[in-house]
Amino acid sequence: MDDLDSSPVKRPEPVKLETLGIEELERRISVLEEEIDRIREVIAAKRAVRGDAESLFKK
């Protein structure tokens, strides 16, 4: 297990969404969806590496 996996994630300060316009909110959604996709790719890559390592040590 990675030591980094257990490190706390620093969360950004919440944005007052009520103060943003519709276009700004839509852009924010787009940026967050891109970040979610990026995170999912990293998770998939880590799972693949872990799976490879586990299969190597099972032999």
C-alpha positions in Angstrom: 0.0 0.0 0.0 1.3 3.5 -0.8 2.1 5.7 2.1 0.6 8.5 0.1 -2.8 6.7 0.0 -3.4 7.4 3.7 -2.3 11.1 3.7 -5.1 13.6 4.2 -6.3 15.5 1.2 -6.3 19.2 1.7 -9.7 20.4 0.7 -10.2 23.9 -0.9 -12.4 26.4 0.8 -16.0 26.0 -0.4 -17.1 28.6 -3.0 -20.3 30.4 -2.4 -22.2 29.1 -5.3 -25.0 31.5 -4.9 -22.7 34.4 -5.9 -21.8 32.8 -9.3 -23.6 33.3 -12.5 -25.1 30.4 -14.6 -22.1 30.4 -17.0 -19.7 30.4 -14.2 -21.5 27.5 -12.6 -21.6 25.5 -15.8 -17.9 26.1 -16.3 -17.2 25.0 -12.8 -19.1 21.8 -13.5 -17.1 21.2 -16.6 -13.8 21.7 -14.8 -14.9 19.4 -12.0 -16.0 16.7 -14.4 -12.6 16.9 -16.1 -10.9 16.5 -12.8 -13.1 13.5 -11.9 -12.1 11.8 -15.2 -8.5 12.5 -14.5 -8.7 11.0 -11.0 -10.5 7.9 -12.4 -7.7 7.4 -14.9 -5.1 7.5 -12.1 -7.1 5.1 -9.9 -7.4 2.7 -12.9 -3.6 2.9 -13.5 -2.9 2.3 -9.8 -5.2 -0.7 -9.7 -3.6 -2.2 -12.8 -0.1 -1.8 -11.2 -1.3 -3.3 -8.0 -3.0 -6.2 -9.8 0.2 -6.9 -11.8 2.2 -6.8 -8.5 -0.2 -9.1 -6.8 -0.2 -11.6 -9.6 3.6 -11.5 -9.7 3.9 -12.3 -6.0 1.3 -15.1 -6.1 3.5 -17.2 -8.4 
